[in-house]
Amino acid sequence: MTVHHVGYLVRYLERAAKTFEALGYVPQGDVTRDESRKVDILFMENGDTVIELVSPYAADSAVGSLSKRIGSAPYHICYETDEIEKEISRLTASGYVLTQEAMPAPAIGGRRVAFLLNPAIGLIELVEKQAQR
Ligand code: NI
């Protein structure tokens, strides 16, 4: 699988975006509010490298407690796959724990994403290459 993006948890989205602009990143589109996870999301790119800024906007956000614990920091690497269900089965059989089932993500055109945790390396995300029709 190829790396799609690195996810950064950030406390203040605008400030983080400005800070990444100084490193050569430019925004891909606008900020998207993901109401199911209670986060604001902005993708940015620098050549072939894509980052995702994720900022909780409510205390009960899916990443609210993580944000309190680690502040602003990278927290997942996302891999792109043609067959998300098959990859989830393969990875859970080899020690990964599914923490979020595959579900459509509004910030990435409705493509399904899933999150898996492995104590040896932390959190990863899978994103399917094409949205399901
Ligand atoms: Ni991500």
Backbone and ligand atoms as CSV (ligand in chain L), in Angstrom:
chain,resi,resn,atom,element,x,y,z
A,1,MET,N,N,0.850,-1.200,0.000
A,1,MET,CA,C,0.000,0.000,0.000
A,1,MET,C,C,0.883,1.246,0.000
A,2,THR,N,N,0.406,2.279,-0.651
A,2,THR,CA,C,1.180,3.524,-0.680
A,2,THR,C,C,0.627,4.495,0.363
A,3,VAL,N,N,1.507,5.376,0.827
A,3,VAL,CA,C,1.091,6.370,1.816
A,3,VAL,C,C,0.241,7.437,1.127
A,4,HIS,N,N,-0.919,7.701,1.688
A,4,HIS,CA,C,-1.788,8.747,1.145
A,4,HIS,C,C,-1.550,10.081,1.844
A,5,HIS,N,N,-1.489,10.068,3.159
A,5,HIS,CA,C,-1.214,11.309,3.903
A,5,HIS,C,C,-0.744,10.995,5.310
A,6,VAL,N,N,-0.176,12.018,5.939
A,6,VAL,CA,C,0.142,11.970,7.356
A,6,VAL,C,C,-0.883,12.842,8.075
A,7,GLY,N,N,-1.514,12.294,9.098
A,7,GLY,CA,C,-2.524,13.039,9.853
A,7,GLY,C,C,-1.909,13.731,11.057
A,8,TYR,N,N,-2.148,15.043,11.147
A,8,TYR,CA,C,-1.690,15.831,12.292
A,8,TYR,C,C,-2.898,16.243,13.119
A,9,LEU,N,N,-2.845,15.973,14.383
A,9,LEU,CA,C,-3.837,16.497,15.304
A,9,LEU,C,C,-3.362,17.894,15.689
A,10,VAL,N,N,-4.239,18.887,15.542
A,10,VAL,CA,C,-3.832,20.265,15.876
A,10,VAL,C,C,-4.908,20.937,16.709
A,11,ARG,N,N,-4.487,21.781,17.624
A,11,ARG,CA,C,-5.452,22.481,18.480
A,11,ARG,C,C,-6.113,23.630,17.725
A,12,TYR,N,N,-5.308,24.375,16.939
A,12,TYR,CA,C,-5.821,25.556,16.239
A,12,TYR,C,C,-5.526,25.416,14.754
A,13,LEU,N,N,-6.577,25.160,13.981
A,13,LEU,CA,C,-6.419,24.830,12.568
A,13,LEU,C,C,-5.767,25.950,11.764
A,14,GLU,N,N,-6.255,27.190,11.933
A,14,GLU,CA,C,-5.729,28.313,11.135
A,14,GLU,C,C,-4.248,28.522,11.426
A,15,ARG,N,N,-3.923,28.485,12.680
A,15,ARG,CA,C,-2.526,28.694,13.089
A,15,ARG,C,C,-1.634,27.581,12.537
A,16,ALA,N,N,-2.121,26.348,12.595
A,16,ALA,CA,C,-1.342,25.213,12.075
A,16,ALA,C,C,-1.158,25.333,10.568
A,17,ALA,N,N,-2.236,25.745,9.849
A,17,ALA,CA,C,-2.140,25.883,8.392
A,17,ALA,C,C,-1.093,26.928,8.022
A,18,LYS,N,N,-1.112,28.060,8.706
A,18,LYS,CA,C,-0.118,29.118,8.460
A,18,LYS,C,C,1.296,28.600,8.717
A,19,THR,N,N,1.429,27.806,9.749
A,19,THR,CA,C,2.739,27.271,10.118
A,19,THR,C,C,3.251,26.302,9.057
A,20,PHE,N,N,2.342,25.479,8.508
A,20,PHE,CA,C,2.741,24.569,7.429
A,20,PHE,C,C,3.004,25.316,6.122
A,21,GLU,N,N,2.319,26.442,5.895
A,21,GLU,CA,C,2.584,27.239,4.693
A,21,GLU,C,C,4.039,27.689,4.655
A,22,ALA,N,N,4.592,27.989,5.817
A,22,ALA,CA,C,6.003,28.392,5.895
A,22,ALA,C,C,6.944,27.257,5.497
A,23,LEU,N,N,6.433,26.018,5.529
A,23,LEU,CA,C,7.237,24.860,5.121
A,23,LEU,C,C,6.989,24.483,3.660
A,24,GLY,N,N,6.139,25.270,2.968
A,24,GLY,CA,C,5.914,25.022,1.548
A,24,GLY,C,C,4.620,24.300,1.222
A,25,TYR,N,N,3.791,24.043,2.228
A,25,TYR,CA,C,2.505,23.377,1.978
A,25,TYR,C,C,1.457,24.390,1.527
A,26,VAL,N,N,0.569,23.951,0.611
A,26,VAL,CA,C,-0.566,24.785,0.211
A,26,VAL,C,C,-1.859,24.004,0.454
A,27,PRO,N,N,-2.935,24.705,0.852
A,27,PRO,CA,C,-4.197,24.013,1.123
A,27,PRO,C,C,-4.763,23.357,-0.136
A,28,GLN,N,N,-5.368,22.172,0.042
A,28,GLN,CA,C,-6.161,21.527,-1.023
A,28,GLN,C,C,-7.613,21.833,-0.689
A,29,GLY,N,N,-8.193,22.833,-1.303
A,29,GLY,CA,C,-9.593,23.147,-1.016
A,29,GLY,C,C,-9.767,23.822,0.334
A,30,ASP,N,N,-10.987,23.721,0.853
A,30,ASP,CA,C,-11.351,24.430,2.074
A,30,ASP,C,C,-11.419,23.483,3.268
A,31,VAL,N,N,-11.603,24.081,4.431
A,31,VAL,CA,C,-11.811,23.302,5.648
A,31,VAL,C,C,-13.166,22.589,5.556
A,32,THR,N,N,-13.184,21.301,5.910
A,32,THR,CA,C,-14.424,20.515,5.934
A,32,THR,C,C,-14.756,20.153,7.373
A,33,ARG,N,N,-16.026,20.374,7.747
A,33,ARG,CA,C,-16.463,19.956,9.088
A,33,ARG,C,C,-17.020,18.540,9.002
A,34,ASP,N,N,-16.442,17.607,9.745
A,34,ASP,CA,C,-16.928,16.224,9.808
A,34,ASP,C,C,-17.752,16.096,11.088
A,35,GLU,N,N,-19.081,16.153,10.922
A,35,GLU,CA,C,-19.950,16.211,12.103
A,35,GLU,C,C,-20.052,14.880,12.822
A,36,SER,N,N,-19.763,13.768,12.129
A,36,SER,CA,C,-19.850,12.478,12.813
A,36,SER,C,C,-18.680,12.310,13.792
A,37,ARG,N,N,-17.530,12.886,13.470
A,37,ARG,CA,C,-16.370,12.770,14.355
A,37,ARG,C,C,-16.085,14.064,15.123
A,38,LYS,N,N,-16.873,15.122,14.804
A,38,LYS,CA,C,-16.712,16.439,15.456
A,38,LYS,C,C,-15.291,16.983,15.325
A,39,VAL,N,N,-14.846,17.016,14.071
A,39,VAL,CA,C,-13.530,17.583,13.767
A,39,VAL,C,C,-13.634,18.471,12.529
A,40,ASP,N,N,-12.754,19.470,12.461
A,40,ASP,CA,C,-12.545,20.242,11.246
A,40,ASP,C,C,-11.283,19.716,10.596
A,41,ILE,N,N,-11.323,19.586,9.257
A,41,ILE,CA,C,-10.226,18.946,8.537
A,41,ILE,C,C,-9.780,19.826,7.377
A,42,LEU,N,N,-8.467,19.958,7.224
A,42,LEU,CA,C,-7.902,20.642,6.060
A,42,LEU,C,C,-6.752,19.801,5.521
A,43,PHE,N,N,-6.842,19.441,4.234
A,43,PHE,CA,C,-5.721,18.766,3.586
A,43,PHE,C,C,-4.799,19.819,2.975
A,44,MET,N,N,-3.483,19.557,3.055
A,44,MET,CA,C,-2.490,20.446,2.452
A,44,MET,C,C,-1.482,19.579,1.710
A,45,GLU,N,N,-0.853,20.172,0.676
A,45,GLU,CA,C,0.124,19.389,-0.084
A,45,GLU,C,C,1.397,20.191,-0.307
A,46,ASN,N,N,2.484,19.426,-0.444
A,46,ASN,CA,C,3.796,19.995,-0.747
A,46,ASN,C,C,4.457,18.996,-1.694
A,47,GLY,N,N,4.332,19.268,-3.007
A,47,GLY,CA,C,4.783,18.271,-3.977
A,47,GLY,C,C,3.944,17.021,-3.839
A,48,ASP,N,N,4.596,15.876,-3.675
A,48,ASP,CA,C,3.867,14.613,-3.552
A,48,ASP,C,C,3.415,14.327,-2.124
A,49,THR,N,N,3.808,15.161,-1.193
A,49,THR,CA,C,3.486,14.900,0.212
A,49,THR,C,C,2.180,15.584,0.608
A,50,VAL,N,N,1.276,14.786,1.185
A,50,VAL,CA,C,-0.019,15.318,1.619
A,50,VAL,C,C,-0.128,15.155,3.133
A,51,ILE,N,N,-0.603,16.223,3.780
A,51,ILE,CA,C,-0.883,16.137,5.213
A,51,ILE,C,C,-2.349,16.492,5.452
A,52,GLU,N,N,-2.863,15.981,6.543
A,52,GLU,CA,C,-4.249,16.242,6.934
A,52,GLU,C,C,-4.222,16.873,8.319
A,53,LEU,N,N,-4.718,18.095,8.419
A,53,LEU,CA,C,-4.819,18.739,9.726
A,53,LEU,C,C,-6.200,18.430,10.295
A,54,VAL,N,N,-6.222,17.868,11.484
A,54,VAL,CA,C,-7.470,17.457,12.136
A,54,VAL,C,C,-7.584,18.199,13.449
A,55,SER,N,N,-8.676,18.960,13.600
A,55,SER,CA,C,-8.836,19.764,14.804
A,55,SER,C,C,-10.207,19.522,15.430
A,56,PRO,N,N,-10.257,19.049,16.686
A,56,PRO,CA,C,-11.556,18.829,17.333
A,56,PRO,C,C,-12.239,20.170,17.627
A,57,TYR,N,N,-13.573,20.237,17.392
A,57,TYR,CA,C,-14.284,21.481,17.719
A,57,TYR,C,C,-15.234,21.319,18.891
A,58,ALA,N,N,-15.285,20.121,19.479
A,58,ALA,CA,C,-16.141,19.890,20.641
A,58,ALA,C,C,-15.411,18.944,21.591
A,59,ALA,N,N,-15.754,19.059,22.875
A,59,ALA,CA,C,-15.062,18.259,23.892
A,59,ALA,C,C,-15.277,16.765,23.664
A,60,ASP,N,N,-16.463,16.395,23.110
A,60,ASP,CA,C,-16.741,14.978,22.892
A,60,ASP,C,C,-16.407,14.538,21.459
A,61,SER,N,N,-15.483,15.261,20.829
A,61,SER,CA,C,-14.973,14.856,19.515
A,61,SER,C,C,-14.319,13.483,19.596
A,62,ALA,N,N,-14.287,12.778,18.453
A,62,ALA,CA,C,-13.639,11.461,18.389
A,62,ALA,C,C,-12.167,11.536,18.799
A,63,VAL,N,N,-11.545,12.711,18.641
A,63,VAL,CA,C,-10.129,12.855,19.010
A,63,VAL,C,C,-9.941,13.831,20.175
A,64,GLY,N,N,-11.035,14.130,20.900
A,64,GLY,CA,C,-10.976,15.094,21.993
A,64,GLY,C,C,-10.002,14.706,23.096
A,65,SER,N,N,-10.101,13.447,23.542
A,65,SER,CA,C,-9.239,13.044,24.665
A,65,SER,C,C,-7.790,12.892,24.200
A,66,LEU,N,N,-7.608,12.434,22.949
A,66,LEU,CA,C,-6.248,12.326,22.405
A,66,LEU,C,C,-5.609,13.712,22.308
A,67,SER,N,N,-6.402,14.693,21.891
A,67,SER,CA,C,-5.908,16.061,21.769
A,67,SER,C,C,-5.442,16.592,23.127
A,68,LYS,N,N,-6.220,16.299,24.160
A,68,LYS,CA,C,-5.827,16.734,25.506
A,68,LYS,C,C,-4.507,16.094,25.915
A,69,ARG,N,N,-4.320,14.822,25.501
A,69,ARG,CA,C,-3.143,14.070,25.930
A,69,ARG,C,C,-1.886,14.470,25.161
A,70,ILE,N,N,-1.986,14.618,23.845
A,70,ILE,CA,C,-0.754,14.836,23.058
A,70,ILE,C,C,-0.624,16.241,22.488
A,71,GLY,N,N,-1.669,17.084,22.630
A,71,GLY,CA,C,-1.590,18.432,22.075
A,71,GLY,C,C,-1.572,18.386,20.564
A,72,SER,N,N,-0.654,19.148,19.958
A,72,SER,CA,C,-0.556,19.172,18.495
A,72,SER,C,C,0.622,18.313,18.075
A,73,ALA,N,N,0.351,17.270,17.286
A,73,ALA,CA,C,1.399,16.311,16.904
A,73,ALA,C,C,0.880,15.411,15.790
A,74,PRO,N,N,1.799,14.814,14.997
A,74,PRO,CA,C,1.339,13.803,14.040
A,74,PRO,C,C,0.797,12.595,14.797
A,75,TYR,N,N,-0.287,11.985,14.283
A,75,TYR,CA,C,-0.856,10.868,15.047
A,75,TYR,C,C,-1.298,9.688,14.207
A,76,HIS,N,N,-1.332,9.833,12.866
A,76,HIS,CA,C,-1.569,8.631,12.055
A,76,HIS,C,C,-0.960,8.800,10.675
A,77,ILE,N,N,-0.643,7.665,10.050
A,77,ILE,CA,C,-0.278,7.645,8.641
A,77,ILE,C,C,-1.365,6.868,7.924
A,78,CYS,N,N,-1.820,7.420,6.801
A,78,CYS,CA,C,-2.919,6.812,6.054
A,78,CYS,C,C,-2.393,6.126,4.806
A,79,TYR,N,N,-2.853,4.891,4.574
A,79,TYR,CA,C,-2.460,4.094,3.418
A,79,TYR,C,C,-3.656,3.917,2.498
A,80,GLU,N,N,-3.383,3.978,1.201
A,80,GLU,CA,C,-4.452,3.878,0.203
A,80,GLU,C,C,-4.535,2.444,-0.312
A,81,THR,N,N,-5.766,1.947,-0.433
A,81,THR,CA,C,-5.957,0.565,-0.858
A,81,THR,C,C,-7.141,0.437,-1.818
A,82,ASP,N,N,-7.046,-0.527,-2.737
A,82,ASP,CA,C,-8.160,-0.825,-3.642
A,82,ASP,C,C,-9.265,-1.572,-2.920
A,83,GLU,N,N,-8.890,-2.351,-1.892
A,83,GLU,CA,C,-9.855,-3.255,-1.261
A,83,GLU,C,C,-9.810,-3.089,0.249
A,84,ILE,N,N,-10.554,-2.120,0.734
A,84,ILE,CA,C,-10.441,-1.741,2.147
A,84,ILE,C,C,-10.899,-2.872,3.068
A,85,GLU,N,N,-11.994,-3.561,2.717
A,85,GLU,CA,C,-12.482,-4.640,3.600
A,85,GLU,C,C,-11.462,-5.773,3.692
A,86,LYS,N,N,-10.869,-6.102,2.548
A,86,LYS,CA,C,-9.883,-7.182,2.513
A,86,LYS,C,C,-8.645,-6.820,3.343
A,87,GLU,N,N,-8.205,-5.571,3.246
A,87,GLU,CA,C,-7.042,-5.129,4.030
A,87,GLU,C,C,-7.348,-5.148,5.527
A,88,ILE,N,N,-8.569,-4.745,5.887
A,88,ILE,CA,C,-8.949,-4.766,7.304
A,88,ILE,C,C,-8.890,-6.201,7.831
A,89,SER,N,N,-9.407,-7.150,7.069
A,89,SER,CA,C,-9.369,-8.562,7.489
A,89,SER,C,C,-7.934,-9.046,7.636
A,90,ARG,N,N,-7.108,-8.699,6.639
A,90,ARG,CA,C,-5.711,-9.142,6.660
A,90,ARG,C,C,-4.975,-8.562,7.874
A,91,LEU,N,N,-5.185,-7.270,8.137
A,91,LEU,CA,C,-4.454,-6.619,9.220
A,91,LEU,C,C,-4.955,-7.052,10.597
A,92,THR,N,N,-6.264,-7.208,10.750
A,92,THR,CA,C,-6.768,-7.644,12.054
A,92,THR,C,C,-6.315,-9.069,12.356
A,93,ALA,N,N,-6.131,-9.880,11.291
A,93,ALA,CA,C,-5.622,-11.245,11.486
A,93,ALA,C,C,-4.149,-11.232,11.894
A,94,SER,N,N,-3.448,-10.115,11.644
A,94,SER,CA,C,-2.026,-10.084,12.003
A,94,SER,C,C,-1.727,-9.127,13.153
A,95,GLY,N,N,-2.734,-8.859,14.004
A,95,GLY,CA,C,-2.441,-8.164,15.254
A,95,GLY,C,C,-2.928,-6.730,15.363
A,96,TYR,N,N,-3.469,-6.184,14.280
A,96,TYR,CA,C,-4.048,-4.838,14.370
A,96,TYR,C,C,-5.448,-4.918,14.953
A,97,VAL,N,N,-5.838,-3.878,15.673
A,97,VAL,CA,C,-7.182,-3.815,16.237
A,97,VAL,C,C,-7.957,-2.719,15.514
A,98,LEU,N,N,-9.125,-3.090,15.005
A,98,LEU,CA,C,-9.960,-2.123,14.295
A,98,LEU,C,C,-10.580,-1.158,15.303
A,99,THR,N,N,-10.287,0.135,15.191
A,99,THR,CA,C,-10.858,1.109,16.136
A,99,THR,C,C,-11.972,1.935,15.504
A,100,GLN,N,N,-11.995,1.993,14.166
A,100,GLN,CA,C,-13.154,2.599,13.485
A,100,GLN,C,C,-13.426,1.843,12.198
A,101,GLU,N,N,-14.600,1.266,12.098
A,101,GLU,CA,C,-14.993,0.531,10.895
A,101,GLU,C,C,-14.976,1.449,9.686
A,102,ALA,N,N,-14.895,0.866,8.492
A,102,ALA,CA,C,-14.887,1.650,7.261
A,102,ALA,C,C,-16.172,2.456,7.140
A,103,MET,N,N,-16.026,3.778,7.043
A,103,MET,CA,C,-17.189,4.650,6.845
A,103,MET,C,C,-16.813,5.834,5.979
A,104,PRO,N,N,-17.787,6.385,5.235
A,104,PRO,CA,C,-17.493,7.482,4.321
A,104,PRO,C,C,-16.970,8.713,5.072
A,105,ALA,N,N,-15.948,9.353,4.507
A,105,ALA,CA,C,-15.354,10.542,5.122
A,105,ALA,C,C,-15.632,11.752,4.232
A,106,PRO,N,N,-16.399,12.727,4.751
A,106,PRO,CA,C,-16.783,13.874,3.930
A,106,PRO,C,C,-15.593,14.715,3.455
A,107,ALA,N,N,-14.503,14.731,4.236
A,107,ALA,CA,C,-13.358,15.574,3.870
A,107,ALA,C,C,-12.566,14.997,2.704
A,108,ILE,N,N,-12.883,13.769,2.297
A,108,ILE,CA,C,-12.106,13.125,1.235
A,108,ILE,C,C,-13.044,12.540,0.182
A,109,GLY,N,N,-14.077,13.341,-0.136
A,109,GLY,CA,C,-14.974,13.007,-1.232
A,109,GLY,C,C,-15.866,11.810,-0.973
A,110,GLY,N,N,-16.120,11.487,0.297
A,110,GLY,CA,C,-17.003,10.375,0.617
A,110,GLY,C,C,-16.343,9.008,0.503
A,111,ARG,N,N,-15.028,8.988,0.220
A,111,ARG,CA,C,-14.324,7.701,0.214
A,111,ARG,C,C,-14.334,7.142,1.635
A,112,ARG,N,N,-14.421,5.793,1.728
A,112,ARG,CA,C,-14.465,5.201,3.059
A,112,ARG,C,C,-13.075,5.155,3.691
A,113,VAL,N,N,-13.024,5.437,4.980
A,113,VAL,CA,C,-11.780,5.313,5.737
A,113,VAL,C,C,-12.031,4.433,6.957
A,114,ALA,N,N,-10.971,3.779,7.421
A,114,ALA,CA,C,-11.026,2.969,8.640
A,114,ALA,C,C,-9.756,3.237,9.426
A,115,PHE,N,N,-9.822,3.053,10.746
A,115,PHE,CA,C,-8.643,3.236,11.595
A,115,PHE,C,C,-8.312,1.931,12.308
A,116,LEU,N,N,-7.022,1.629,12.381
A,116,LEU,CA,C,-6.556,0.430,13.085
A,116,LEU,C,C,-5.387,0.801,13.981
A,117,LEU,N,N,-5.327,0.115,15.106
A,117,LEU,CA,C,-4.288,0.385,16.088
A,117,LEU,C,C,-3.433,-0.860,16.280
A,118,ASN,N,N,-2.127,-0.636,16.335
A,118,ASN,CA,C,-1.220,-1.723,16.699
A,118,ASN,C,C,-0.253,-1.164,17.734
A,119,PRO,N,N,-0.178,-1.789,18.904
A,119,PRO,CA,C,0.659,-1.242,19.983
A,119,PRO,C,C,2.114,-1.046,19.567
A,120,ALA,N,N,2.574,-1.797,18.563
A,120,ALA,CA,C,3.976,-1.692,18.139
A,120,ALA,C,C,4.249,-0.401,17.366
A,121,ILE,N,N,3.228,0.133,16.701
A,121,ILE,CA,C,3.458,1.316,15.855
A,121,ILE,C,C,2.422,2.415,16.007
A,122,GLY,N,N,1.378,2.190,16.789
A,122,GLY,CA,C,0.355,3.217,16.937
A,122,GLY,C,C,-0.749,3.102,15.902
A,123,LEU,N,N,-1.320,4.253,15.564
A,123,LEU,CA,C,-2.538,4.300,14.760
A,123,LEU,C,C,-2.225,4.403,13.267
A,124,ILE,N,N,-2.947,3.611,12.453
A,124,ILE,CA,C,-2.911,3.813,10.999
A,124,ILE,C,C,-4.344,3.989,10.491
A,125,GLU,N,N,-4.436,4.563,9.299
A,125,GLU,CA,C,-5.721,4.741,8.644
A,125,GLU,C,C,-5.637,4.075,7.275
A,126,LEU,N,N,-6.748,3.520,6.822
A,126,LEU,CA,C,-6.853,3.034,5.452
A,126,LEU,C,C,-7.871,3.906,4.735
A,127,VAL,N,N,-7.584,4.243,3.468
A,127,VAL,CA,C,-8.585,4.944,2.647
A,127,VAL,C,C,-8.722,4.184,1.348
A,128,GLU,N,N,-9.967,4.001,0.892
A,128,GLU,CA,C,-10.170,3.323,-0.384
A,128,GLU,C,C,-9.857,4.289,-1.524
A,129,LYS,N,N,-9.422,3.726,-2.665
A,129,LYS,CA,C,-9.020,4.579,-3.788
A,129,LYS,C,C,-10.189,5.302,-4.440
A,130,GLN,N,N,-11.351,4.630,-4.515
A,130,GLN,CA,C,-12.519,5.232,-5.155
A,130,GLN,C,C,-13.688,5.147,-4.189
A,131,ALA,N,N,-14.535,6.194,-4.189
A,131,ALA,CA,C,-15.761,6.125,-3.393
A,131,ALA,C,C,-16.676,5.052,-3.978
A,132,GLN,N,N,-17.406,4.329,-3.099
A,132,GLN,CA,C,-18.386,3.332,-3.550
A,132,GLN,C,C,-19.573,4.027,-4.172
A,133,ARG,N,N,-20.125,3.459,-5.224
A,133,ARG,CA,C,-21.291,4.086,-5.885
A,133,ARG,C,C,-22.568,3.425,-5.401
L,1,NI,NI,NI,-6.268,10.773,7.931
